């Protein structure tokens, strides 16, 4: 799985509710998995409806499918990587 950072920015730009985000890439049973990790702007609510809207936008911009995970504001460190590849190659 190859993810271009510009594609992740395009997804986030479609949702004014998103403050910061990170794409986590993992591997389970020899299949790459992608999670769009999202910190929402203050006053925005993490709803299932919003998660589904973001999940629908991911393949349109990134050509892959992924899940959305909402996290608390301020969870991502200051110098976080926009794409965090956590795959293990055993």
C-alpha positions as CSV (number, residue, x, y, z in Angstrom):
1,X,0.0,0.0,0.0
2,X,1.4,3.4,-1.0
3,X,-0.3,6.5,0.4
4,X,0.7,10.0,-0.9
5,X,0.7,12.7,1.8
6,X,-1.1,15.0,-0.6
7,X,-4.0,12.6,-0.8
8,X,-4.4,12.5,2.9
9,X,-4.6,16.4,2.9
10,X,-7.3,16.3,0.2
11,X,-9.5,14.0,2.4
12,X,-9.0,16.2,5.5
13,X,-9.7,19.4,3.5
14,X,-13.2,18.1,2.7
15,X,-14.2,18.1,6.3
16,X,-14.0,21.4,8.2
17,X,-14.6,19.5,11.4
18,X,-11.1,17.9,11.2
19,X,-8.4,19.8,13.2
20,X,-5.4,17.4,12.9
21,X,-5.1,13.8,11.5
22,X,-2.7,11.0,11.0
23,X,-2.9,7.9,8.8
24,X,-1.9,4.7,10.5
25,X,-0.9,1.8,8.4
26,X,-0.7,-1.7,9.9
27,X,-0.7,-5.2,8.6
28,X,-2.9,-8.1,9.8
29,X,-2.9,-11.6,8.2
30,X,-0.8,-10.4,5.3
31,X,-3.3,-7.6,4.5
32,X,-2.4,-3.9,4.8
33,X,-4.9,-1.9,6.9
34,X,-5.3,1.9,7.0
35,X,-6.8,4.0,9.8
36,X,-7.5,7.7,9.4
37,X,-6.9,8.9,13.0
38,X,-8.7,12.2,13.6
39,X,-8.7,15.0,16.1
40,X,-11.7,17.2,15.7
41,X,-11.9,20.9,16.1
42,X,-13.3,22.2,19.4
43,X,-17.1,22.0,19.5
44,X,-17.3,19.3,16.9
45,X,-18.8,15.9,17.8
46,X,-17.4,12.6,16.9
47,X,-20.4,10.9,15.4
48,X,-20.9,7.6,13.5
49,X,-22.4,9.7,10.7
50,X,-19.2,11.8,10.4
51,X,-17.0,8.7,10.5
52,X,-19.0,7.2,7.6
53,X,-18.7,10.4,5.6
54,X,-14.9,10.5,6.0
55,X,-14.7,6.7,5.3
56,X,-16.6,7.3,2.0
57,X,-14.2,10.1,1.0
58,X,-11.1,8.1,1.6
59,X,-11.2,5.8,-1.5
60,X,-12.2,8.7,-3.7
61,X,-9.0,10.6,-2.9
62,X,-6.6,7.9,-1.7
63,X,-7.6,4.9,-3.9
64,X,-7.7,2.7,-0.7
65,X,-10.3,1.9,1.9
66,X,-9.8,2.7,5.5
67,X,-11.5,3.1,8.9
68,X,-11.8,6.3,10.9
69,X,-10.8,6.5,14.6
70,X,-11.5,9.7,16.5
71,X,-9.1,10.6,19.3
72,X,-9.0,13.4,21.9
73,X,-7.7,16.8,20.9
74,X,-4.1,17.2,21.7
75,X,-3.3,13.4,21.6
76,X,-1.1,13.7,18.5
77,X,2.4,15.0,19.5
78,X,3.7,18.3,18.1
79,X,6.1,16.7,15.6
80,X,3.9,13.8,14.6
81,X,4.2,12.0,11.2
82,X,1.3,12.5,8.9
83,X,1.6,8.9,7.8
84,X,2.7,6.4,10.5
85,X,3.7,3.1,8.9
86,X,3.6,0.5,11.7
87,X,3.7,-2.6,9.5
88,X,6.1,-5.4,10.6
89,X,7.9,-7.4,7.9
90,X,8.6,-10.8,9.4
